[in-house]
Amino acid sequence: MLTRLAVGLFLLGAGTAAADVWPGKDWATAMPASRGLSAAGLDAAAAYAEKHGGGSGCVIRHGYFIKEWGSTTTRWDIKSATKGSLGATILGLAVDAGKVKLDDLAQAHYPAIGTDKPENSKDWLKEITVRHLATMTAGFDDGRPPTLIYRPGTRGIYSNDTSNMLAELLTLKYGEDLSAVLKREVMDPIGVSAEEWRWRDNQFRPKKINDLASREFASGLTITHRALARIGYLYLREGRWKDRQIISKEYIKTATTPTKLPAPFPYYAFFWGSNGLGTYADMPKDAYWALGLGDSFVVVCPRMDIVAVRLGLGNKKSQLPGGDEDWGKRVEGFFRLIVRAVQDPPPASPVIRGLRWAPADSIVRLAKGSDNWPMTWGDDDAMYTAYGDGWGFDPRRPEKLSLGFAKVLYDPPSIVGENIPSPTGEQKGDGAKGKKASGLLMVDGVLYLWARNAKNAQLAWSKDRGKTWEWANWTIGVSFGCPTFLNYGKNYAGARDKFIYVYSPDADGAYDPADRMVLMRVPKDDMKSRETYEFFAGIAPDGQPRWTRDEKDLAAVFTHPGKCYRSMVSYNAGLKRYLWCVTRPIPGKERTYGLAIYDAPEPWGPWTLAYAADSWDVDAGESAGFPTKWMSDDGKRLFLVFSGGDAFCVRKAELILAAEGKK
């Protein structure tokens, strides 16, 4: 939300959280855009799911039914997703009712547990707890019946009968068929009809225990995607359904947080998978899921307020791509498409509350008829820049160039631009037909250039401040269609480390907005070799960035669907914040651009929104950035260089800090 308080002053306002929406007999429906989702993005997710074996599914956001595909009435066999969706749920009911505690010894409730294999250690059987059973750390193998091969709590093994023995334990505690418990305590209250689900008779364990019907947790549930979405929504709302707390909030948190026990997978919780350790870079860390056979699952993501269901055919023909050793990747491959469909604006900056711009009539405009203007602070204290589709500063170059060079002397408003003739660097060709500068950087006296429109981008360098250029014999051929350098101080002084950082929209070209931004880095003393570049691959569990040489593992450093376009990034040393200026084409208005400014504490984020104007009081042009030379020592005063109206434009700005509003 953008509010104008005074001439030249803009601040970001916070939205108001809406009350929870609850389904009745049917879900309330909404169009994707009304709930911050891309219709095309959801179509891509559905197409991905259907491509791999069919099935059905749906996406819920903010309580509204947004997207659906496949049969609405088919009950699919969800295999091991039964464990999380039913097993963990019934365990939660029992814990909340005081029937069991998580660290109770299992034998206290089920004396015969594990004794169907005489060779199982009696001493080890005495050590098994309810928590061990729920996390697959009881020490049983996956046999039927299972053998106790490890001391409880020392190692995790994916063991179907471990979950089934927990079902038997809870059957004894309830003294009735767990199917009846589930219907009474969960399915009826959340509105799942008897036609929408079935829990089959036990197929792998005795059908009765103490004359009670005995169910499996390992598998056995057939259910429609709409019904499974209600279970997911119960979890999303932390165990509450309307005015009834069906499962405690505390239990939901425990059951969906990775266990500290040595479970069979690092992401394992109580039969749920959880990304709480950041195992999967393309999923939010608070996302969790119940998965069966790699083809059926429900995913819950509290941060995005989303429940997504994909149900396959219940066989390997409908398994999603991933890996046999890491089935969580099958979930990630699907849910990353849902994440990309989210069009929420980034959160507001915790440091910068807004910007105060100098009046429009104070803007310095030079070099009319030329645009682009990436800038860097040279070792000789001059600012170096490059222009496109023009003739540069007065006196103009004799020919119109797709790529030309210049330097800028002095400080605003008394700046002077001087063209730098360069037969080895200059390029010709209007628009996409000619190479153009998208990033400039001086490091150790060498001027580096990223040129776009070069399949996708090409590096060049100059050892004589732009007079002559050498070009790399390679290009970045995947994404990075419009790369820009992160600029620090004079001649790269004040850099955080020995790397150079390069950002770009995640696109092969520079002429259409993308959904996300990507990042790569390279050692500053070895920039000319393609093999030394590493791609940002997400944030590791310890909060540090992950880097890869494999382009297939490239992850988004920033996501804002349809808003990622040409940009410049610079470090504000006074505030110790990185500033990322991104221009935005205005839909329906040809060659007219708005402006957004993001900030972050590190080159990889997290990026927050400091300022946004889809319709600025002047045209922002196709590129904009804050040169580090023209930032005040305290970081509050700076100058924006932008290409509005195809000119070299400079406008003074003052940052309004969040701390100022608290005085």
C-alpha positions in Angstrom: 0.0 0.0 0.0 1.4 3.4 -0.9 0.3 6.6 0.8 1.4 10.1 -0.1 1.9 12.3 2.9 3.3 15.4 1.4 5.0 16.5 -1.8 7.8 14.1 -2.5 7.2 12.0 0.6 6.0 8.4 0.3 5.6 5.8 3.0 4.6 2.1 3.0 1.5 1.2 5.0 0.8 -2.2 6.5 -2.2 -4.3 5.5 -4.8 -5.6 7.9 -5.1 -9.3 8.6 -8.5 -10.7 7.6 -10.5 -13.0 9.9 -10.2 -16.7 9.2 -12.6 -18.1 6.6 -14.1 -21.5 7.2 -15.7 -23.9 4.7 -19.3 -25.0 5.2 -20.6 -28.0 3.2 -18.5 -26.5 0.3 -15.4 -24.3 0.2 -15.8 -20.6 -0.6 -14.2 -20.0 -4.0 -12.1 -17.0 -5.2 -10.2 -16.0 -8.3 -6.4 -16.4 -7.9 -5.6 -12.7 -8.3 -7.9 -11.8 -5.4 -5.9 -13.9 -3.1 -2.4 -12.9 -4.3 -1.9 -15.8 -6.7 -1.0 -16.0 -10.4 -3.6 -18.0 -12.4 -0.9 -18.9 -14.9 1.3 -20.1 -12.1 -1.4 -22.3 -10.6 -2.1 -23.7 -14.1 1.5 -24.6 -14.4 1.4 -26.5 -11.1 -1.7 -28.4 -12.1 -0.2 -29.2 -15.5 2.9 -30.5 -13.8 0.9 -32.8 -11.5 -1.3 -34.0 -14.4 1.6 -34.6 -16.7 3.0 -37.2 -14.3 0.2 -39.7 -14.1 -2.9 -37.6 -13.6 -4.8 -37.8 -10.4 -6.4 -34.7 -8.8 -5.6 -31.8 -6.5 -6.4 -28.4 -5.2 -4.9 -25.2 -3.7 -6.5 -23.3 -0.8 -5.3 -19.9 0.2 -6.7 -17.6 3.0 -9.5 -20.2 3.4 -10.7 -19.9 -0.2 -10.7 -22.7 -2.8 -8.5 -21.2 -5.6 -7.5 -24.0 -7.9 -8.7 -27.5 -8.6 -8.0 -30.3 -11.2 -9.1 -33.8 -11.7 -12.1 -35.7 -10.3 -13.8 -34.1 -7.3 -15.3 -37.4 -6.1 -12.7 -40.0 -6.5 -11.2 -41.4 -3.3 -7.5 -42.0 -4.0 -5.3 -44.4 -2.1 -2.8 -42.0 -0.4 -0.5 -44.8 0.9 1.9 -43.5 3.6 0.3 -40.0 3.7 -2.1 -41.9 6.0 0.7 -41.7 8.6 0.7 -38.0 9.0 -2.8 -37.1 8.1 -4.4 -39.8 10.3 -1.7 -41.3 12.5 -0.3 -38.0 13.9 -3.8 -36.6 14.2 -5.1 -39.4 16.3 -1.9 -39.3 18.5 -2.6 -35.7 19.1 -6.2 -36.4 20.2 -4.8 -39.0 22.6 -2.1 -36.7 24.0 -4.5 -33.8 24.5 -7.0 -36.1 26.2 -4.4 -37.3 28.6 -4.5 -40.9 27.4 -0.8 -41.0 26.7 2.2 -38.7 27.0 4.9 -38.5 24.3 7.6 -39.8 26.5 5.6 -42.6 28.1 7.1 -46.0 27.8 5.2 -47.9 25.2 5.0 -51.1 27.3 3.0 -49.1 29.9 0.1 -48.9 27.4 0.9 -51.9 25.2 2.7 -54.6 27.2 3.0 -57.0 24.1 4.6 -54.4 21.8 7.3 -56.0 19.6 6.9 -59.5 21.1 5.6 -61.1 17.9 9.3 -61.5 17.1 10.8 -63.7 20.0 14.3 -62.6 19.2 13.6 -58.9 19.9 15.6 -57.8 22.9 13.3 -57.6 26.0 15.6 -54.9 27.5 15.3 -52.7 24.4 11.6 -53.2 24.1 11.3 -51.8 27.6 13.0 -48.5 26.5 10.6 -47.7 23.5 8.6 -44.6 24.1 5.5 -43.2 22.3 7.8 -40.5 20.8 10.1 -43.1 19.4 7.2 -44.8 17.6 6.0 -41.4 16.2 9.4 -40.5 14.8 10.5 -44.0 13.5 13.3 -44.1 16.0 12.2 -47.1 18.0 14.9 -49.3 16.4 12.6 -51.6 14.3 13.4 -52.5 10.7 10.8 -52.5 8.0 10.0 -56.2 8.3 6.5 -57.6 8.9 6.6 -58.3 11.7 9.6 -56.1 12.4 12.9 -57.0 14.0 14.3 -54.7 16.7 17.8 -54.1 15.4 18.9 -50.9 17.1 18.5 -49.6 20.6 15.5 -47.3 20.8 16.4 -43.6 20.2 19.8 -44.3 18.6 19.0 -44.6 15.0 16.0 -44.0 12.6 14.7 -46.5 10.2 11.6 -46.0 8.0 9.5 -48.8 9.4 5.8 -49.2 8.4 5.0 -51.5 11.3 6.5 -49.0 13.8 3.6 -46.7 12.9 1.2 -49.7 12.9 2.2 -50.6 16.5 1.5 -47.1 17.5 -2.0 -47.5 16.0 -2.4 -50.7 18.1 -1.3 -48.9 21.3 -3.8 -46.1 20.7 -6.6 -48.6 20.0 -6.0 -50.1 23.4 -6.0 -46.7 25.1 -9.3 -45.7 23.4 -10.8 -49.1 23.7 -12.6 -48.8 20.3 -12.0 -48.8 16.6 -9.8 -45.8 15.7 -11.9 -45.2 12.6 -14.8 -44.4 14.9 -12.6 -42.1 17.0 -11.5 -40.3 13.8 -15.0 -39.8 12.5 -16.3 -38.5 15.8 -13.5 -36.3 16.9 -12.2 -35.0 13.5 -14.0 -35.9 10.3 -17.5 -34.9 11.4 -16.4 -31.6 13.1 -14.5 -30.5 10.0 -17.2 -31.4 7.6 -15.8 -34.5 5.8 -18.7 -36.7 4.8 -18.7 -40.5 5.0 -18.6 -40.7 1.1 -15.3 -38.8 1.0 -13.1 -41.2 2.9 -12.5 -44.8 3.8 -10.1 -46.5 6.2 -9.7 -50.1 5.1 -9.3 -53.1 7.4 -5.8 -54.0 8.5 -3.9 -55.8 5.7 -0.5 -56.3 7.3 -1.2 -56.8 11.0 -3.8 -58.8 12.9 -7.3 -57.3 12.2 -8.2 -57.3 15.9 -6.4 -56.5 19.1 -8.1 -57.5 22.3 -11.3 -58.1 20.3 -11.1 -54.5 19.0 -10.9 -53.7 15.2 -7.3 -52.7 14.6 -6.3 -50.2 11.9 -3.1 -49.3 10.2 -1.3 -46.0 10.4 1.2 -47.0 7.7 -1.4 -46.8 4.9 -5.0 -47.6 4.2 -6.8 -44.3 3.8 -8.6 -43.5 0.5 -9.8 -39.9 0.4 -10.8 -37.1 -2.0 -8.6 -34.2 -2.4 -11.2 -31.8 -1.0 -11.5 -33.9 2.2 -7.7 -34.1 2.6 -7.5 -30.4 2.1 -9.8 -30.0 5.2 -7.3 -32.0 7.3 -4.5 -29.8 6.0 -6.6 -26.7 6.8 -7.1 -28.0 10.4 -3.3 -28.1 10.7 -2.9 -24.7 9.1 -5.2 -23.2 11.7 -3.2 -24.9 14.4 -5.7 -27.5 15.3 -8.7 -25.2 15.5 -11.9 -25.5 13.5 -14.1 -22.5 13.8 -14.7 -22.1 17.6 -13.5 -25.6 18.5 -9.9 -26.5 19.4 -9.8 -30.1 18.1 -6.1 -30.6 18.6 -3.9 -28.3 20.7 -1.8 -25.7 19.1 1.2 -27.0 21.1 0.8 -30.5 19.8 0.5 -29.3 16.2 3.8 -27.4 16.5 5.6 -30.4 18.0 4.2 -32.8 15.4 5.3 -30.7 12.4 8.7 -29.6 13.7 11.7 -31.8 12.8 12.5 -34.1 15.7 15.9 -33.9 17.4 16.0 -37.7 17.5 18.0 -39.5 14.8 15.0 -40.0 12.5 15.4 -41.7 9.1 15.2 -38.4 7.3 16.6 -35.0 8.5 13.2 -33.4 7.8 11.1 -36.0 9.7 8.7 -35.0 12.5 5.7 -37.0 13.7 5.1 -38.9 10.4 5.1 -35.4 8.7 7.9 -34.1 6.6 9.0 -30.6 7.7 11.3 -28.0 6.1 12.0 -26.5 9.5 15.8 -27.1 8.9 15.7 -25.5 5.5 16.4 -28.8 3.8 14.7 -27.7 0.6 15.7 -24.3 -0.8 12.7 -23.8 -3.0 10.2 -24.3 -0.1 9.5 -21.9 2.8 11.0 -23.1 6.0 7.7 -23.4 7.8 6.2 -25.8 5.1 5.4 -29.3 6.1 3.7 -32.3 4.4 2.3 -35.8 4.6 3.6 -37.9 1.7 2.7 -41.3 0.3 4.6 -43.2 -2.4 6.0 -40.0 -3.8 2.7 -39.3 -5.6 0.1 -38.2 -3.0 0.5 -35.5 -0.4 -0.9 -32.6 1.4 1.4 -29.6 2.0 0.7 -26.9 4.6 2.5 -23.6 4.5 1.6 -21.2 7.4 3.7 -18.3 6.1 1.9 -18.2 2.8 -1.4 -19.3 4.4 -1.7 -22.1 1.8 -2.8 -25.8 1.8 -2.0 -27.7 -1.4 -3.1 -31.2 -2.2 -1.8 -33.5 -5.0 -3.3 -37.0 -5.2 -1.9 -39.6 -7.6 -3.0 -43.0 -8.7 -1.4 -44.7 -5.8 1.3 -46.4 -7.9 4.7 -45.5 -9.3 3.2 -44.4 -12.6 2.1 -41.2 -11.0 5.2 -40.5 -8.9 6.5 -37.0 -9.4 10.1 -36.4 -10.4 12.6 -36.4 -7.6 14.8 -39.1 -6.2 14.3 -42.5 -4.6 16.7 -41.6 -1.8 15.0 -38.3 -1.1 11.3 -38.3 -1.6 11.0 -34.8 -0.2 12.3 -33.5 -3.5 9.1 -34.9 -5.2 7.1 -32.5 -2.9 9.5 -29.6 -3.5 9.3 -30.0 -7.3 5.6 -29.5 -7.1 5.3 -27.0 -4.3 8.0 -24.7 -5.8 5.5 -23.9 -8.6 2.9 -22.9 -6.0 5.5 -20.7 -4.3 6.3 -19.0 -7.6 2.6 -18.4 -8.1 2.4 -16.3 -5.0 2.3 -12.6 -5.9 2.4 -11.0 -2.4 4.6 -7.9 -2.1 7.8 -8.3 -0.1 7.5 -7.3 3.6 8.2 -3.7 4.5 11.7 -2.8 5.4 12.5 -2.8 9.1 15.0 0.0 8.6 13.8 2.3 5.9 10.3 3.7 6.3 10.2 5.7 3.1 12.0 8.2 0.8 11.7 11.9 0.5 12.4 13.0 -3.0 13.7 16.4 -4.1 11.2 18.3 -6.3 10.9 17.1 -9.9 12.1 20.5 -11.2 15.4 20.0 -9.4 16.3 16.8 -11.4 19.5 17.2 -13.4 19.1 16.0 -17.0 22.0 15.5 -19.3 22.8 13.3 -22.4 19.3 13.5 -23.7 18.5 10.7 -26.2 20.6 8.1 -24.4 19.6 5.6 -21.7 20.8 2.7 -19.4 23.5 4.3 -17.2 25.0 1.6 -15.0 27.6 3.3 -12.8 30.7 2.5 -10.8 33.2 4.5 -8.7 36.6 4.4 -10.3 40.1 4.3 -8.7 40.7 7.9 -10.0 37.6 9.1 -8.1 35.6 9.5 -11.4 32.3 7.8 -11.9 32.2 5.5 -14.9 29.1 4.7 -16.8 27.7 3.4 -20.1 24.8 4.4 -22.3 22.6 2.7 -24.8 20.7 3.7 -28.0 22.1 7.2 -28.1 25.0 9.6 -28.5 26.2 10.1 -24.9 27.0 13.5 -23.4 27.6 16.8 -25.2 29.5 17.1 -27.4 27.7 14.0 -28.8 29.4 11.1 -30.4 29.0 11.3 -34.3 27.1 7.9 -34.5 24.2 6.6 -32.4 25.6 3.6 -30.4 23.9 0.6 -28.8 26.7 0.7 -26.3 29.0 3.7 -25.5 31.1 4.7 -22.5 31.5 7.8 -20.5 32.8 9.2 -17.1 31.1 11.6 -14.8 33.0 14.2 -12.8 32.2 16.1 -9.7 29.1 15.9 -7.5 25.4 16.8 -8.1 24.2 19.2 -9.2 27.5 20.4 -10.7 28.2 17.2 -12.6 29.9 17.0 -16.0 29.9 14.0 -18.3 32.6 13.1 -20.8 32.3 10.5 -23.5 35.0 7.8 -23.8 35.6 6.7 -27.4 36.3 3.0 -27.6 36.5 1.2 -30.9 36.9 -2.2 -29.1 34.0 -1.7 -26.7 31.4 0.3 -28.6 28.5 -1.6 -30.2 25.8 -0.7 -32.7 22.2 -1.9 -33.2 18.9 -0.5 -31.8 17.0 -2.3 -29.1 17.6 -6.0 -28.7 19.7 -6.0 -31.9 22.8 -4.6 -30.2 24.7 -5.4 -27.1 24.0 -3.0 -24.2 25.6 -2.5 -20.8 23.6 -3.8 -17.8 26.3 -3.7 -15.2 29.6 -1.9 -14.6 32.2 -2.4 -11.8 35.8 -1.3 -11.1 37.9 -3.6 -9.1 41.7 -3.1 -8.5 41.8 -0.5 -11.3 40.1 -2.8 -13.9 36.7 -1.8 -15.3 34.3 -4.8 -15.8 31.2 -4.8 -18.0 28.2 -7.1 -18.3 26.7 -6.7 -21.7 23.1 -8.0 -22.3 21.6 -9.1 -25.6 24.5 -11.4 -26.0 23.0 -14.9 -25.6 22.4 -14.2 -22.6 25.2 -12.0 -21.2 28.9 -11.5 -22.0 31.7 -10.2 -19.8 34.2 -7.6 -21.0 37.0 -5.7 -19.2 39.2 -2.6 -19.6 42.5 -2.0 -18.1 42.7 1.7 -19.2 39.4 3.0 -17.8 37.2 2.3 -20.8 39.3 3.2 -23.7 40.0 -0.4 -24.9 38.1 -3.6 -24.1 38.7 -7.3 -24.1 35.7 -9.6 -24.4 35.3 -13.1 -22.8 35.0 -16.0 -25.3 32.1 -17.4 -23.3 28.6 -16.2 -22.3 26.2 -16.9 -19.5 23.7 -19.0 -21.4 21.1 -19.8 -18.7 19.1 -17.1 -17.1 21.1 -13.9 -16.3 19.7 -12.1 -19.3 20.3 -8.7 -17.7 23.0 -9.0 -15.1 24.2 -6.1 -12.8 27.1 -5.9 -10.4 26.8 -5.2 -6.7 28.8 -2.0 -6.2 30.7 -1.1 -3.0 32.9 2.0 -2.6 35.7 3.5 -4.6 37.5 0.8 -6.7 35.5 -1.8 -4.7 36.7 -0.6 -1.3 34.6 -1.7 1.7 33.5 -5.0 0.1 32.3 -7.6 2.6 34.6 -10.3 1.2 36.7 -11.3 -1.8 33.8 -12.1 -4.1 32.0 -10.2 -6.8 28.2 -10.5 -6.7 26.0 -10.4 -9.9 22.2 -10.1 -9.9 19.7 -10.6 -12.8 16.0 -11.2 -13.5 15.6 -15.0 -13.9 15.1 -14.7 -17.7 17.1 -15.2 -20.8 16.5 -11.7 -22.0 16.1 -8.1 -20.7 12.7 -7.1 -22.2 10.1 -8.8 -20.1 9.6 -8.7 -16.3 10.4 -12.0 -14.6 8.9 -13.6 -11.4 12.2 -13.8 -9.5 15.8 -12.6 -9.3 18.9 -14.8 -9.3 22.4 -14.3 -8.0 25.9 -15.5 -8.8 29.3 -14.8 -7.4 32.9 -15.1 -8.5 36.3 -14.5 -6.8 37.4 -10.9 -7.6 40.8 -12.1 -8.7 39.5 -14.6 -11.2 36.5 -13.1 -12.9 37.5 -13.9 -16.4 37.0 -17.6 -16.2 33.5 -19.1 -16.6 34.4 -22.1 -14.4 34.9 -19.9 -11.3 31.3 -18.6 -11.1 29.0 -20.0 -8.5 25.2 -19.7 -8.4 23.1 -19.0 -5.3 21.2 -22.2 -4.4 19.2 -21.0 -1.4 19.8 -20.6 2.3 21.3 -23.6 4.3 19.9 -24.7 7.7 22.6 -22.6 9.5 21.3 -19.5 7.8 24.3 -19.2 5.4 24.0 -19.0 1.6 24.5 -22.2 -0.4 26.5 -22.0 -3.7 26.7 -24.4 -6.6 28.4 -24.7 -9.9 25.4 -26.5 -11.3 22.9 -24.2 -13.0 20.1 -26.7 -12.4 20.3 -25.9 -8.7 19.9 -22.1 -9.2 17.5 -20.7 -6.6 15.7 -17.4 -6.3 17.4 -14.7 -4.2 14.3 -12.6 -4.4 10.8 -13.3 -5.6 8.1 -10.8 -6.7 6.1 -12.2 -9.6 5.9 -10.0 -12.6 7.9 -7.3 -10.9 11.5 -8.4 -11.5 13.1 -6.2 -14.2 16.3 -4.2 -14.9 18.1 -3.2 -11.8 21.2 -1.8 -10.0 22.5 -2.8 -6.6 24.7 -0.8 -4.2 25.9 -1.0 -0.7 25.0 1.9 1.7 27.9 1.8 4.1 26.3 4.4 6.4 23.3 2.2 7.1 25.1 -1.1 6.5 22.2 -2.0 4.1 22.2 -3.2 0.5 19.9 -1.1 -1.8 18.4 -2.7 -4.9 16.7 -0.4 -7.3 14.3 -2.1 -9.8 12.4 -0.4 -12.5 8.9 -1.7 -13.4 7.1 -1.4 -16.8 3.6 0.0 -16.3 1.0 -2.2 -17.9 -0.8 -0.5 -20.7 1.7 2.4 -20.9 4.4 1.9 -23.5 7.9 2.9 -22.4 6.7 4.2 -19.0 8.2 2.8 -15.8 7.7 2.9 -12.1 10.3 2.2 -9.4 10.8 0.0 -6.4 13.7 0.0 -3.9 14.5 -3.0 -1.7 17.0 -3.3 1.1 18.7 -6.2 2.9 21.4 -6.8 5.5 23.4 -9.2 3.2 23.8 -9.6 -0.5 21.5 -12.6 -0.5 18.8 -10.9 1.6 16.4 -11.2 3.1 15.1 -8.4 0.8 12.4 -6.1 2.1 10.5 -3.3 0.4 11.7 0.2 1.3 9.8 2.1 -1.4 7.5 1.5 -4.4 5.8 3.6 -6.9 4.1 2.0 -9.9 3.4 5.6 -11.0 6.2 7.9 -9.9 5.7 11.6 -10.3 8.2 11.4 -13.3 9.0 8.5 -15.6 11.7 6.4 -13.9 13.0 5.0 -17.2 14.3 1.5 -17.8 17.1 1.6 -15.3 17.9 3.2 -12.0 20.4 3.0 -9.1 22.2 4.8 -6.3 25.9 5.4 -6.9 27.9 4.8 -3.8 30.0 7.9 -4.3 27.0 10.1 -3.8 25.9 8.7 -0.5 26.4 10.7 2.7 28.5 9.3 5.5 25.3 8.5 7.6 23.7 6.9 4.5 20.6 9.0 4.7 21.3 11.4 1.8 21.8 9.9 -1.7 21.2 10.5 -5.4 19.3 8.3 -7.8 20.7 8.0 -11.3 17.9 7.0 -13.7 17.1 7.0 -17.4 13.7 8.6 -17.5 12.9 10.2 -20.8 16.0 8.7 -22.3 18.5 10.9 -20.5 21.1 10.8 -17.7 18.9 11.9 -14.8 20.0 12.6 -11.2 17.6 13.2 -8.3 18.4 13.8 -4.7 16.7 11.6 -2.1 16.6 11.4 1.7 15.9 8.1 3.4 13.3 8.2 6.2 14.4 5.6 8.8 12.0 3.5 10.9 13.8 4.6 14.0 12.9 8.3 13.3 9.2 7.4 13.5 9.7 6.1 17.1 11.1 9.3 18.5 
